[in-house]
């Protein structure tokens, strides 16, 4: 039976595979408009079996990965999210409990639509804590793909990037979302509240260990070539 494990602070429960039916409950098209076209080309050639996603929101990218990959192979997907929202969400009036509920609905539905086993492991918490836990559990150098789409604050993104690199296999793919994203702030653009500074710093520090994959710059793609 396909199962999904949900962990938070050392507590866990298992959600059984549903019978199917229903529709996805997405309230935006961020993934569809920013990433899907490139991901279609990437996953036509690359078939990751073990995936880590930092920042899952309603599960749009998670559901894509499940439906795209688990038709042909068994997959293990780890999702990290606090479902507490970021600083940019303060004025958006978003009910993050409802966002988390939509994630659970959407991923259960995706699992019901595929033919191969899916192990969906959800780590509810802040990324720096969850990533450190994965590293401490000897998960280093074990993921085929890591997708970084959590906090948009530069210090957070940099921490996520460094720990994601440790968890990624040599030859694995690292994807950063929102590379050129910025907030519309009253005082203008704040580089510390954008991912780009952190991603650029990471690439500069690790340039001998990563190879950037050409793609539209809404996201930045790279392959890990050395430890």
DOTOR-682189 format. One line per field, with one value per residue: residue number from 1; y, x, z of N, C-alpha, C in turn. Coordinates in steps of 0.2 Angstrom, whole numbers, plus 5000, padded with zeros to 4 digits. Example, Ala and Ser with C-alpha at 12.3 -4.5 7.8 and 13.67 -1.06 7.14 Angstrom:
! residues 2
k <- c(1  2)
npy <- c(4972  4989)
npx <- c(5066  5064)
npz <- c(5039  5035)
capy <- c(4978  4995)
capx <- c(5062  5068)
capz <- c(5039  5036)
cpy <- c(4984  5000)
cpx <- c(5066  5064)
cpz <- c(5039  5039)
END
This chain:
! residues 227
k <- c(1  2  3  4  5  6  7  8  9  10  11  12  13  14  15  16  17  18  19  20  21  22  23  24  25  26  27  28  29  30  31  32  33  34  35  36  37  38  39  40  41  42  43  44  45  46  47  48  49  50  51  52  53  54  55  56  57  58  59  60  61  62  63  64  65  66  67  68  69  70  71  72  73  74  75  76  77  78  79  80  81  82  83  84  85  86  87  88  89  90  91  92  93  94  95  96  97  98  99  100  101  102  103  104  105  106  107  108  109  110  111  112  113  114  115  116  117  118  119  120  121  122  123  124  125  126  127  128  129  130  131  132  133  134  135  136  137  138  139  140  141  142  143  144  145  146  147  148  149  150  151  152  153  154  155  156  157  158  159  160  161  162  163  164  165  166  167  168  169  170  171  172  173  174  175  176  177  178  179  180  181  182  183  184  185  186  187  188  189  190  191  192  193  194  195  196  197  198  199  200  201  202  203  204  205  206  207  208  209  210  211  212  213  214  215  216  217  218  219  220  221  222  223  224  225  226  227)
npy <- c(4994  5011  5024  5039  5048  5058  5070  5078  5087  5074  5067  5056  5050  5040  5041  5033  5028  5036  5032  5038  5050  5067  5084  5094  5106  5120  5137  5146  5149  5148  5138  5132  5143  5147  5136  5124  5121  5121  5110  5100  5097  5094  5083  5074  5068  5066  5056  5056  5047  5049  5063  5079  5092  5109  5119  5119  5123  5123  5111  5110  5108  5096  5087  5087  5081  5068  5063  5064  5056  5044  5036  5027  5023  5018  5031  5042  5055  5069  5082  5098  5110  5124  5128  5140  5152  5166  5181  5189  5186  5192  5203  5197  5190  5176  5161  5150  5137  5132  5132  5121  5111  5110  5106  5093  5087  5088  5081  5068  5065  5065  5054  5044  5043  5037  5023  5017  5014  5027  5035  5047  5059  5070  5084  5094  5109  5122  5125  5125  5118  5105  5101  5100  5089  5079  5078  5073  5061  5053  5055  5062  5065  5058  5061  5063  5074  5091  5103  5120  5131  5138  5149  5167  5175  5181  5176  5165  5157  5155  5147  5136  5132  5128  5117  5109  5106  5097  5086  5082  5070  5067  5072  5074  5085  5102  5114  5131  5141  5156  5165  5178  5185  5198  5208  5220  5233  5247  5255  5252  5240  5227  5219  5209  5203  5195  5180  5180  5186  5177  5165  5168  5170  5157  5150  5156  5152  5138  5135  5126  5114  5113  5114  5125  5124  5129  5139  5147  5162  5163  5152  5144  5132  5118  5106  5095  5092  5088  5083)
npx <- c(5004  5003  5009  5010  5020  5019  5029  5032  5041  5046  5034  5023  5012  5002  4996  4983  4983  4971  4955  4954  4948  4940  4947  4962  4966  4971  4976  4983  4994  5008  5018  5015  5016  5030  5039  5035  5036  5050  5053  5047  5055  5067  5064  5061  5073  5080  5077  5074  5074  5074  5069  5070  5061  5061  5050  5034  5021  5005  5007  5009  5021  5025  5015  5016  5029  5026  5016  5023  5034  5031  5024  5032  5042  5047  5046  5053  5049  5053  5046  5048  5041  5035  5022  5019  5020  5029  5039  5034  5021  5014  5005  4996  4984  4982  4977  4986  4984  4974  4981  4990  4981  4976  4988  4989  4977  4979  4991  4988  4979  4986  4995  4985  4983  4994  5004  5014  5023  5024  5033  5030  5036  5034  5040  5037  5041  5054  5066  5080  5081  5075  5082  5095  5092  5090  5103  5109  5104  5111  5108  5115  5122  5112  5101  5093  5088  5086  5075  5074  5064  5059  5060  5061  5071  5087  5098  5092  5090  5103  5108  5099  5104  5117  5115  5107  5116  5124  5116  5113  5116  5132  5131  5118  5103  5101  5089  5084  5071  5063  5073  5075  5066  5058  5052  5038  5041  5038  5049  5057  5068  5074  5089  5092  5080  5077  5080  5091  5104  5109  5109  5118  5130  5131  5134  5146  5154  5154  5158  5167  5161  5149  5139  5131  5115  5109  5095  5079  5079  5070  5071  5085  5096  5106  5120  5127  5144  5154  5160)
npz <- c(5000  4996  5005  5016  5026  5040  5049  5064  5075  5081  5082  5073  5060  5049  5033  5024  5007  4996  4988  4976  4964  4964  4964  4961  4973  4970  4973  4965  4951  4952  4950  4938  4929  4931  4931  4926  4912  4910  4918  4912  4901  4908  4916  4906  4903  4915  4929  4944  4959  4972  4981  4988  4994  4998  5005  5002  5001  4994  4987  4973  4965  4971  4968  4954  4953  4959  4950  4938  4940  4947  4939  4932  4941  4958  4970  4982  4992  5000  5010  5016  5026  5036  5036  5041  5035  5027  5030  5019  5018  5027  5025  5016  5020  5021  5026  5033  5039  5031  5019  5022  5023  5010  5004  5010  5005  4991  4988  4993  4983  4971  4974  4973  4960  4953  4947  4953  4969  4981  4993  5003  5013  5026  5033  5045  5050  5053  5040  5042  5054  5051  5040  5046  5054  5045  5040  5051  5052  5044  5030  5021  5005  4997  4990  4974  4969  4974  4978  4981  4988  4999  5012  5007  5012  5011  5021  5025  5014  5010  5020  5018  5005  5007  5016  5008  4998  5004  5006  4994  4980  4971  4955  4956  4954  4958  4962  4962  4967  4961  4958  4953  4960  4969  4982  4982  4990  5001  5002  4992  4983  4993  4995  5005  5007  4996  4986  4977  4981  4990  4983  4973  4980  4985  4973  4969  4980  4978  4966  4960  4962  4957  4942  4932  4924  4909  4908  4908  4919  4930  4938  4945  4939  4943  4943  4954  4954  4962  4978)
capy <- c(5000  5017  5028  5045  5049  5065  5070  5085  5086  5067  5063  5054  5047  5037  5042  5028  5030  5036  5028  5042  5055  5073  5088  5097  5112  5125  5144  5150  5145  5150  5133  5131  5148  5148  5131  5117  5120  5118  5104  5095  5095  5091  5076  5069  5065  5064  5052  5056  5042  5052  5070  5084  5099  5114  5124  5115  5127  5119  5105  5110  5105  5090  5083  5086  5076  5062  5061  5063  5051  5038  5031  5022  5020  5020  5037  5044  5062  5072  5089  5102  5116  5125  5131  5146  5158  5170  5188  5192  5184  5195  5207  5193  5187  5169  5156  5144  5131  5130  5130  5115  5106  5109  5102  5086  5084  5087  5076  5062  5064  5063  5047  5040  5043  5034  5016  5014  5016  5033  5037  5054  5060  5077  5086  5100  5113  5127  5121  5124  5112  5099  5099  5097  5082  5074  5077  5069  5054  5050  5056  5065  5062  5053  5064  5064  5081  5095  5109  5125  5135  5140  5157  5171  5179  5179  5172  5158  5154  5153  5141  5130  5130  5124  5110  5105  5103  5091  5080  5080  5066  5069  5070  5076  5091  5107  5119  5136  5145  5163  5168  5185  5187  5203  5211  5227  5236  5255  5259  5249  5233  5225  5213  5204  5200  5192  5175  5181  5187  5171  5160  5170  5168  5150  5148  5158  5148  5131  5135  5120  5108  5113  5116  5128  5121  5134  5139  5154  5164  5163  5147  5143  5125  5116  5099  5094  5088  5085  5084)
capx <- c(5000  5006  5008  5013  5022  5020  5032  5033  5044  5046  5028  5022  5006  5002  4989  4983  4981  4964  4952  4954  4943  4942  4951  4967  4964  4976  4973  4988  4997  5015  5022  5013  5019  5037  5043  5033  5039  5057  5053  5045  5061  5072  5062  5061  5079  5082  5072  5076  5070  5073  5068  5069  5058  5061  5045  5029  5015  4999  5009  5009  5027  5025  5010  5019  5034  5022  5012  5028  5039  5029  5020  5037  5047  5045  5049  5053  5049  5053  5044  5049  5037  5032  5016  5018  5021  5035  5038  5031  5014  5010  4999  4992  4978  4982  4976  4991  4981  4970  4986  4992  4976  4976  4993  4987  4972  4982  4996  4985  4975  4992  4997  4980  4983  4999  5004  5020  5023  5026  5034  5029  5038  5033  5044  5034  5045  5058  5070  5086  5080  5073  5088  5100  5090  5091  5110  5111  5101  5115  5104  5119  5124  5107  5095  5094  5085  5084  5071  5074  5058  5056  5060  5064  5076  5094  5101  5088  5091  5110  5108  5096  5108  5123  5113  5104  5121  5127  5111  5112  5121  5136  5127  5111  5101  5099  5085  5082  5065  5062  5080  5075  5060  5059  5045  5036  5041  5037  5056  5061  5070  5079  5092  5092  5073  5077  5084  5097  5111  5111  5110  5124  5135  5132  5137  5152  5158  5154  5159  5171  5158  5142  5138  5125  5112  5106  5087  5076  5082  5065  5074  5092  5097  5113  5121  5132  5149  5160  5159)
capz <- c(5000  4996  5011  5017  5033  5042  5055  5067  5082  5083  5081  5066  5058  5042  5029  5019  5000  4995  4983  4970  4963  4967  4960  4965  4976  4970  4972  4961  4946  4952  4948  4931  4925  4932  4931  4923  4905  4910  4922  4907  4897  4913  4918  4900  4902  4921  4932  4951  4963  4979  4980  4993  4992  5004  5004  4998  5001  4992  4984  4966  4963  4974  4964  4948  4954  4960  4944  4933  4941  4950  4934  4930  4946  4965  4972  4989  4991  5007  5009  5022  5027  5043  5035  5046  5031  5028  5031  5014  5018  5033  5023  5011  5023  5019  5031  5032  5040  5025  5014  5024  5022  5003  5002  5011  5000  4984  4988  4993  4977  4967  4975  4971  4952  4950  4948  4957  4976  4983  5000  5004  5020  5027  5039  5047  5054  5050  5036  5045  5059  5047  5036  5050  5056  5039  5040  5057  5051  5038  5024  5016  4998  4996  4986  4967  4967  4979  4976  4986  4987  5006  5014  5002  5015  5009  5025  5026  5007  5010  5025  5015  5000  5010  5019  5003  4994  5008  5006  4987  4978  4966  4949  4957  4952  4963  4959  4966  4964  4963  4957  4952  4963  4974  4985  4981  4996  5000  5002  4986  4983  4998  4993  5010  5007  4990  4986  4973  4984  4993  4978  4969  4985  4985  4967  4969  4984  4976  4958  4958  4964  4954  4935  4931  4918  4906  4909  4910  4926  4935  4943  4943  4939  4943  4944  4958  4951  4966  4985)
cpy <- c(5006  5021  5034  5046  5056  5066  5077  5084  5079  5063  5061  5050  5045  5038  5037  5031  5030  5032  5031  5047  5062  5077  5091  5104  5117  5132  5149  5146  5147  5144  5132  5137  5149  5142  5125  5116  5118  5111  5098  5092  5092  5084  5071  5065  5062  5061  5051  5051  5045  5059  5074  5090  5103  5119  5120  5118  5122  5112  5105  5106  5098  5085  5082  5081  5069  5059  5060  5057  5044  5034  5026  5019  5022  5026  5038  5052  5065  5080  5092  5109  5117  5127  5136  5153  5162  5177  5192  5191  5188  5199  5203  5191  5180  5165  5150  5138  5128  5128  5123  5109  5105  5105  5094  5083  5083  5082  5069  5060  5062  5056  5042  5039  5039  5027  5013  5017  5023  5034  5044  5056  5068  5079  5093  5104  5118  5123  5120  5118  5105  5096  5096  5090  5077  5073  5072  5062  5051  5050  5060  5062  5057  5055  5065  5071  5084  5102  5114  5130  5137  5147  5160  5176  5177  5175  5165  5154  5151  5147  5135  5127  5126  5117  5106  5102  5097  5085  5078  5075  5069  5067  5072  5083  5096  5112  5124  5140  5152  5167  5175  5188  5193  5205  5218  5230  5244  5258  5256  5242  5232  5219  5208  5201  5197  5186  5176  5182  5181  5165  5162  5168  5161  5147  5150  5154  5141  5130  5129  5114  5108  5116  5118  5125  5127  5133  5146  5155  5165  5158  5146  5135  5123  5109  5099  5089  5085  5087  5090)
cpx <- c(5004  5004  5012  5014  5022  5023  5033  5035  5045  5040  5026  5015  5006  4996  4989  4981  4974  4961  4953  4948  4945  4946  4956  4964  4970  4973  4978  4991  5005  5019  5021  5016  5027  5041  5041  5036  5046  5058  5051  5051  5066  5070  5061  5068  5082  5076  5074  5071  5069  5074  5067  5067  5058  5056  5040  5023  5008  5001  5009  5015  5027  5021  5013  5024  5031  5020  5017  5032  5036  5024  5025  5042  5044  5049  5048  5054  5048  5051  5045  5045  5035  5025  5014  5018  5027  5033  5034  5023  5010  5004  4995  4985  4977  4981  4980  4988  4977  4975  4988  4987  4975  4982  4992  4982  4976  4987  4993  4981  4980  4994  4992  4980  4989  5000  5009  5020  5027  5027  5035  5031  5038  5036  5041  5038  5049  5064  5077  5086  5079  5079  5094  5098  5091  5098  5112  5109  5105  5111  5109  5121  5119  5102  5097  5092  5084  5081  5071  5069  5055  5056  5064  5070  5083  5098  5098  5090  5098  5111  5105  5100  5114  5121  5110  5110  5124  5122  5111  5118  5126  5132  5120  5110  5099  5095  5083  5077  5066  5069  5080  5069  5062  5052  5044  5036  5041  5044  5060  5063  5075  5082  5093  5085  5072  5082  5091  5103  5113  5113  5117  5130  5136  5136  5144  5157  5159  5155  5163  5167  5151  5143  5131  5122  5108  5098  5085  5077  5076  5067  5081  5093  5104  5114  5127  5138  5154  5157  5163)
cpz <- c(5000  5002  5011  5024  5034  5048  5057  5074  5084  5083  5074  5066  5051  5039  5024  5012  4999  4989  4976  4970  4965  4962  4964  4967  4976  4969  4968  4956  4946  4949  4940  4927  4925  4931  4927  4916  4905  4913  4917  4903  4902  4914  4912  4900  4909  4925  4940  4955  4970  4979  4987  4991  4999  5002  4999  4997  4999  4989  4977  4963  4965  4970  4957  4948  4955  4953  4938  4934  4943  4945  4931  4935  4953  4967  4980  4989  4999  5006  5016  5021  5034  5042  5040  5042  5032  5029  5026  5014  5023  5031  5017  5014  5021  5026  5030  5034  5035  5019  5015  5022  5014  5001  5004  5006  4993  4983  4988  4986  4971  4967  4973  4963  4949  4951  4952  4964  4977  4991  5001  5012  5021  5033  5040  5052  5050  5046  5039  5050  5056  5043  5040  5053  5051  5039  5045  5057  5045  5032  5019  5010  4996  4991  4979  4965  4973  4976  4981  4985  4994  5007  5008  5005  5013  5014  5026  5019  5007  5014  5021  5009  5002  5012  5013  4999  4998  5007  4999  4985  4972  4959  4950  4955  4958  4960  4964  4963  4965  4963  4957  4955  4968  4976  4983  4988  4996  5000  4996  4987  4989  4996  4998  5010  5000  4990  4982  4976  4987  4988  4974  4974  4985  4979  4967  4974  4982  4969  4956  4959  4961  4946  4934  4924  4915  4906  4910  4917  4931  4940  4940  4944  4939  4945  4949  4955  4955  4973  4988)
END
